[in-house]
């Protein structure tokens, strides 16, 4: 999750703006080279034979323990919900920027009750202290997703991805990087397909000259004395974190054809929910993406009207989304479709 305050007025006064192009306008990527594998998981995850269930659980336990150093509390650690054996379906859950797996737990429980084995990730730079976002890279996040996909290969016959905000961008990024990944379903919650239009120019410019932004603003959007009183997420947003996400959105926009091709080839079912009142990411980009899905893909798109005032981070939370019971039922129905 990112805040909508990327105030770079001093830089904007000195340097021309670079407007972010829409999804339709962005240039296609070419020359993608991916290692072929014998199994339906990413090449980076397929270093040996597919994991068995016991191996997958063992690897997850080791992964979870590796995250304990500096953790705020145990609820921020990755969680695993399994039915005691390999199931037909498994899902990898990816949280948003500054957040933790705690924010994905309720969604994971819905899918678990639908028969899924559920594995969540804790992205590098998260769950500890906001200073850890100052040096994190998108490559580290991508490696984390690949690790989750490897674990998921031992938990279910078919792998799905579920991402909130930055997690949605990373889910699409996995399809872009790994055309051999045959995702069964894709669940996108307020996905960061593009920065909200009100901030695109400032974020684009600030991230093209990130050192200059840091010189004027410091490492964070918020003051240094911001109180970190939320046990599950950061209150301060590191400018570097925003820029790593921005870079992901550009990669996905440039790789749009590869992503749509993966969805078409796999017949991936896509579920998305977004709010027109979202001032963090672009609702237009989500609508555009859902309208661009190949006819071979099953899809469901929930778009809350502007008048309801549902904010970016409120979409997936039962305490802030008055439509949450209906959303839960929609997820259940969609997850049940084979």
MIZANU-244742 format. One record per residue (C-alpha): residue number from 0; residue in three letters; y, x, z. Coordinates in steps of 0.05 Angstrom, whole numbers, plus 5000, padded with zeros to 4 digits. Layout:
N
- NUM/ALA/Y/X/Z .
...
This chain:
338
- 0/UNK/5000/5000/5000 .
- 1/UNK/5069/5027/4983 .
- 2/UNK/5137/5005/5006 .
- 3/UNK/5190/4984/4956 .
- 4/UNK/5243/5033/4979 .
- 5/UNK/5246/5094/4934 .
- 6/UNK/5321/5107/4941 .
- 7/UNK/5340/5167/4898 .
- 8/UNK/5412/5150/4884 .
- 9/UNK/5436/5222/4886 .
- 10/UNK/5385/5243/4834 .
- 11/UNK/5398/5182/4791 .
- 12/UNK/5472/5199/4790 .
- 13/UNK/5458/5269/4763 .
- 14/UNK/5399/5260/4716 .
- 15/UNK/5385/5208/4662 .
- 16/UNK/5333/5155/4679 .
- 17/UNK/5265/5152/4646 .
- 18/UNK/5242/5080/4642 .
- 19/UNK/5168/5068/4653 .
- 20/UNK/5137/5037/4591 .
- 21/UNK/5096/4973/4595 .
- 22/UNK/5021/4974/4587 .
- 23/UNK/5027/4952/4515 .
- 24/UNK/5076/5008/4498 .
- 25/UNK/5041/5067/4529 .
- 26/UNK/5007/5118/4486 .
- 27/UNK/4931/5119/4478 .
- 28/UNK/4893/5179/4503 .
- 29/UNK/4847/5217/4457 .
- 30/UNK/4794/5270/4462 .
- 31/UNK/4760/5245/4526 .
- 32/UNK/4699/5287/4539 .
- 33/UNK/4649/5262/4590 .
- 34/UNK/4581/5289/4608 .
- 35/UNK/4524/5243/4589 .
- 36/UNK/4476/5222/4643 .
- 37/UNK/4411/5184/4646 .
- 38/UNK/4433/5134/4699 .
- 39/UNK/4488/5082/4706 .
- 40/UNK/4532/5122/4754 .
- 41/UNK/4587/5172/4740 .
- 42/UNK/4568/5241/4715 .
- 43/UNK/4602/5272/4775 .
- 44/UNK/4556/5232/4820 .
- 45/UNK/4492/5243/4780 .
- 46/UNK/4476/5314/4800 .
- 47/UNK/4403/5299/4813 .
- 48/UNK/4356/5239/4814 .
- 49/UNK/4383/5173/4839 .
- 50/UNK/4387/5169/4914 .
- 51/UNK/4337/5128/4952 .
- 52/UNK/4361/5078/5004 .
- 53/UNK/4346/5124/5064 .
- 54/UNK/4380/5182/5029 .
- 55/UNK/4441/5140/5014 .
- 56/UNK/4447/5117/5087 .
- 57/UNK/4438/5189/5111 .
- 58/UNK/4492/5214/5064 .
- 59/UNK/4539/5158/5086 .
- 60/UNK/4529/5175/5159 .
- 61/UNK/4545/5248/5145 .
- 62/UNK/4606/5227/5105 .
- 63/UNK/4631/5182/5161 .
- 64/UNK/4622/5238/5213 .
- 65/UNK/4660/5286/5168 .
- 66/UNK/4721/5240/5174 .
- 67/UNK/4726/5240/5250 .
- 68/UNK/4772/5300/5257 .
- 69/UNK/4842/5274/5273 .
- 70/UNK/4823/5201/5262 .
- 71/UNK/4869/5149/5296 .
- 72/UNK/4811/5105/5318 .
- 73/UNK/4741/5088/5297 .
- 74/UNK/4764/5026/5259 .
- 75/UNK/4797/5073/5209 .
- 76/UNK/4730/5107/5193 .
- 77/UNK/4690/5086/5131 .
- 78/UNK/4642/5028/5145 .
- 79/UNK/4574/5011/5117 .
- 80/UNK/4545/4941/5116 .
- 81/UNK/4472/4938/5093 .
- 82/UNK/4414/4891/5094 .
- 83/UNK/4364/4945/5113 .
- 84/UNK/4341/4961/5043 .
- 85/UNK/4365/4969/4972 .
- 86/UNK/4394/4904/4946 .
- 87/UNK/4407/4877/4876 .
- 88/UNK/4482/4888/4886 .
- 89/UNK/4525/4939/4922 .
- 90/UNK/4600/4948/4923 .
- 91/UNK/4646/5007/4936 .
- 92/UNK/4709/4986/4973 .
- 93/UNK/4774/5027/4966 .
- 94/UNK/4835/5015/5009 .
- 95/UNK/4909/5023/4992 .
- 96/UNK/4962/5076/5002 .
- 97/UNK/4978/5091/5076 .
- 98/UNK/4921/5043/5096 .
- 99/UNK/4850/5051/5121 .
- 100/UNK/4782/5018/5112 .
- 101/UNK/4801/4969/5167 .
- 102/UNK/4842/4932/5115 .
- 103/UNK/4780/4923/5072 .
- 104/UNK/4733/4900/5127 .
- 105/UNK/4743/4825/5120 .
- 106/UNK/4734/4828/5045 .
- 107/UNK/4672/4871/5054 .
- 108/UNK/4642/4820/5102 .
- 109/UNK/4651/4765/5050 .
- 110/UNK/4611/4805/4999 .
- 111/UNK/4560/4826/5051 .
- 112/UNK/4545/4753/5065 .
- 113/UNK/4534/4744/4991 .
- 114/UNK/4478/4794/4993 .
- 115/UNK/4515/4857/4976 .
- 116/UNK/4505/4924/5010 .
- 117/UNK/4577/4947/5023 .
- 118/UNK/4603/5019/5028 .
- 119/UNK/4676/5034/5042 .
- 120/UNK/4715/5098/5033 .
- 121/UNK/4770/5133/5073 .
- 122/UNK/4815/5167/5022 .
- 123/UNK/4839/5238/5038 .
- 124/UNK/4906/5238/5073 .
- 125/UNK/4893/5172/5108 .
- 126/UNK/4871/5146/5176 .
- 127/UNK/4900/5206/5213 .
- 128/UNK/4975/5222/5209 .
- 129/UNK/5026/5211/5154 .
- 130/UNK/5038/5286/5147 .
- 131/UNK/4969/5289/5113 .
- 132/UNK/4998/5251/5054 .
- 133/UNK/5048/5305/5039 .
- 134/UNK/4997/5351/5006 .
- 135/UNK/4942/5303/4983 .
- 136/UNK/4925/5300/4908 .
- 137/UNK/4898/5245/4864 .
- 138/UNK/4841/5293/4847 .
- 139/UNK/4819/5289/4920 .
- 140/UNK/4820/5213/4916 .
- 141/UNK/4780/5214/4852 .
- 142/UNK/4727/5260/4884 .
- 143/UNK/4723/5211/4942 .
- 144/UNK/4709/5153/4895 .
- 145/UNK/4655/5193/4860 .
- 146/UNK/4623/5208/4926 .
- 147/UNK/4623/5134/4943 .
- 148/UNK/4591/5117/4876 .
- 149/UNK/4536/5167/4889 .
- 150/UNK/4521/5135/4957 .
- 151/UNK/4524/5066/4925 .
- 152/UNK/4471/5086/4874 .
- 153/UNK/4420/5086/4930 .
- 154/UNK/4443/5021/4960 .
- 155/UNK/4439/4973/4902 .
- 156/UNK/4412/4963/4832 .
- 157/UNK/4480/4943/4805 .
- 158/UNK/4546/4975/4828 .
- 159/UNK/4612/4938/4834 .
- 160/UNK/4681/4964/4854 .
- 161/UNK/4732/4930/4899 .
- 162/UNK/4801/4958/4908 .
- 163/UNK/4866/4938/4941 .
- 164/UNK/4931/4965/4912 .
- 165/UNK/4918/5040/4902 .
- 166/UNK/4844/5024/4910 .
- 167/UNK/4850/4979/4848 .
- 168/UNK/4882/5036/4809 .
- 169/UNK/4826/5083/4831 .
- 170/UNK/4773/5031/4810 .
- 171/UNK/4801/5028/4740 .
- 172/UNK/4809/5104/4740 .
- 173/UNK/4735/5110/4754 .
- 174/UNK/4719/5069/4692 .
- 175/UNK/4769/5111/4652 .
- 176/UNK/4739/5177/4674 .
- 177/UNK/4666/5155/4670 .
- 178/UNK/4650/5113/4609 .
- 179/UNK/4577/5118/4629 .
- 180/UNK/4591/5077/4692 .
- 181/UNK/4566/5006/4680 .
- 182/UNK/4603/4967/4733 .
- 183/UNK/4575/4898/4746 .
- 184/UNK/4638/4868/4777 .
- 185/UNK/4708/4891/4790 .
- 186/UNK/4748/4860/4847 .
- 187/UNK/4823/4875/4844 .
- 188/UNK/4869/4855/4901 .
- 189/UNK/4944/4866/4888 .
- 190/UNK/4922/4924/4843 .
- 191/UNK/4972/4979/4829 .
- 192/UNK/4969/4977/4753 .
- 193/UNK/5043/4995/4750 .
- 194/UNK/5100/5005/4799 .
- 195/UNK/5142/4942/4807 .
- 196/UNK/5196/4937/4753 .
- 197/UNK/5252/4942/4805 .
- 198/UNK/5229/5012/4824 .
- 199/UNK/5197/5039/4760 .
- 200/UNK/5256/5081/4738 .
- 201/UNK/5270/5111/4806 .
- 202/UNK/5197/5127/4819 .
- 203/UNK/5187/5155/4750 .
- 204/UNK/5247/5200/4755 .
- 205/UNK/5235/5220/4827 .
- 206/UNK/5163/5240/4811 .
- 207/UNK/5183/5279/4749 .
- 208/UNK/5228/5321/4795 .
- 209/UNK/5191/5312/4861 .
- 210/UNK/5219/5377/4890 .
- 211/UNK/5289/5351/4878 .
- 212/UNK/5273/5284/4910 .
- 213/UNK/5246/5320/4971 .
- 214/UNK/5308/5363/4975 .
- 215/UNK/5353/5302/4980 .
- 216/UNK/5307/5254/5016 .
- 217/UNK/5259/5298/5055 .
- 218/UNK/5184/5287/5052 .
- 219/UNK/5187/5213/5069 .
- 220/UNK/5223/5150/5047 .
- 221/UNK/5234/5133/5120 .
- 222/UNK/5271/5171/5175 .
- 223/UNK/5234/5225/5212 .
- 224/UNK/5240/5186/5277 .
- 225/UNK/5201/5126/5249 .
- 226/UNK/5152/5104/5303 .
- 227/UNK/5079/5107/5284 .
- 228/UNK/5055/5048/5325 .
- 229/UNK/5006/5016/5277 .
- 230/UNK/4934/5038/5292 .
- 231/UNK/4909/5022/5222 .
- 232/UNK/4961/5048/5174 .
- 233/UNK/5023/5093/5170 .
- 234/UNK/5094/5066/5178 .
- 235/UNK/5122/5127/5141 .
- 236/UNK/5109/5136/5067 .
- 237/UNK/5106/5206/5040 .
- 238/UNK/5141/5214/4972 .
- 239/UNK/5081/5255/4949 .
- 240/UNK/5035/5195/4962 .
- 241/UNK/5078/5151/4918 .
- 242/UNK/5077/5204/4864 .
- 243/UNK/5002/5212/4865 .
- 244/UNK/4995/5137/4857 .
- 245/UNK/5047/5137/4801 .
- 246/UNK/5008/5190/4765 .
- 247/UNK/4945/5147/4771 .
- 248/UNK/4981/5087/4740 .
- 249/UNK/5004/5130/4681 .
- 250/UNK/4934/5156/4670 .
- 251/UNK/4906/5085/4670 .
- 252/UNK/4961/5060/4624 .
- 253/UNK/4948/5116/4575 .
- 254/UNK/4872/5105/4582 .
- 255/UNK/4877/5030/4574 .
- 256/UNK/4831/5028/4513 .
- 257/UNK/4778/5069/4548 .
- 258/UNK/4780/5022/4608 .
- 259/UNK/4776/4959/4565 .
- 260/UNK/4720/4992/4525 .
- 261/UNK/4680/5005/4588 .
- 262/UNK/4689/4933/4610 .
- 263/UNK/4668/4908/4542 .
- 264/UNK/4607/4953/4537 .
- 265/UNK/4583/4935/4607 .
- 266/UNK/4602/4861/4606 .
- 267/UNK/4637/4874/4672 .
- 268/UNK/4662/4812/4708 .
- 269/UNK/4734/4820/4733 .
- 270/UNK/4764/4783/4792 .
- 271/UNK/4838/4793/4807 .
- 272/UNK/4889/4764/4855 .
- 273/UNK/4963/4778/4854 .
- 274/UNK/5028/4746/4879 .
- 275/UNK/5091/4736/4838 .
- 276/UNK/5129/4754/4901 .
- 277/UNK/5099/4824/4901 .
- 278/UNK/5156/4875/4902 .
- 279/UNK/5111/4936/4909 .
- 280/UNK/5069/4934/4845 .
- 281/UNK/5081/4897/4780 .
- 282/UNK/5053/4826/4776 .
- 283/UNK/5067/4828/4701 .
- 284/UNK/5021/4888/4692 .
- 285/UNK/4964/4851/4727 .
- 286/UNK/4975/4789/4683 .
- 287/UNK/4979/4832/4621 .
- 288/UNK/4914/4868/4640 .
- 289/UNK/4876/4804/4653 .
- 290/UNK/4900/4774/4587 .
- 291/UNK/4876/4837/4551 .
- 292/UNK/4804/4833/4576 .
- 293/UNK/4751/4831/4522 .
- 294/UNK/4721/4762/4510 .
- 295/UNK/4654/4790/4532 .
- 296/UNK/4680/4799/4603 .
- 297/UNK/4677/4742/4653 .
- 298/UNK/4741/4737/4693 .
- 299/UNK/4779/4698/4745 .
- 300/UNK/4853/4708/4760 .
- 301/UNK/4890/4680/4819 .
- 302/UNK/4965/4687/4815 .
- 303/UNK/5006/4660/4874 .
- 304/UNK/5073/4631/4852 .
- 305/UNK/5138/4663/4872 .
- 306/UNK/5157/4603/4915 .
- 307/UNK/5100/4617/4963 .
- 308/UNK/5131/4685/4981 .
- 309/UNK/5065/4720/4992 .
- 310/UNK/5080/4795/4998 .
- 311/UNK/5039/4852/4969 .
- 312/UNK/5002/4870/5033 .
- 313/UNK/4994/4797/5054 .
- 314/UNK/4947/4776/4997 .
- 315/UNK/4883/4801/5029 .
- 316/UNK/4899/4786/5102 .
- 317/UNK/4876/4720/5134 .
- 318/UNK/4933/4722/5183 .
- 319/UNK/4988/4726/5130 .
- 320/UNK/4959/4690/5068 .
- 321/UNK/4958/4615/5079 .
- 322/UNK/4911/4611/5018 .
- 323/UNK/4860/4659/5049 .
- 324/UNK/4805/4606/5059 .
- 325/UNK/4810/4586/4986 .
- 326/UNK/4811/4660/4966 .
- 327/UNK/4748/4673/5007 .
- 328/UNK/4712/4616/4972 .
- 329/UNK/4734/4641/4904 .
- 330/UNK/4707/4710/4920 .
- 331/UNK/4641/4681/4944 .
- 332/UNK/4633/4639/4880 .
- 333/UNK/4650/4697/4835 .
- 334/UNK/4603/4745/4872 .
- 335/UNK/4546/4696/4865 .
- 336/UNK/4549/4694/4789 .
- 337/UNK/4497/4737/4755 .
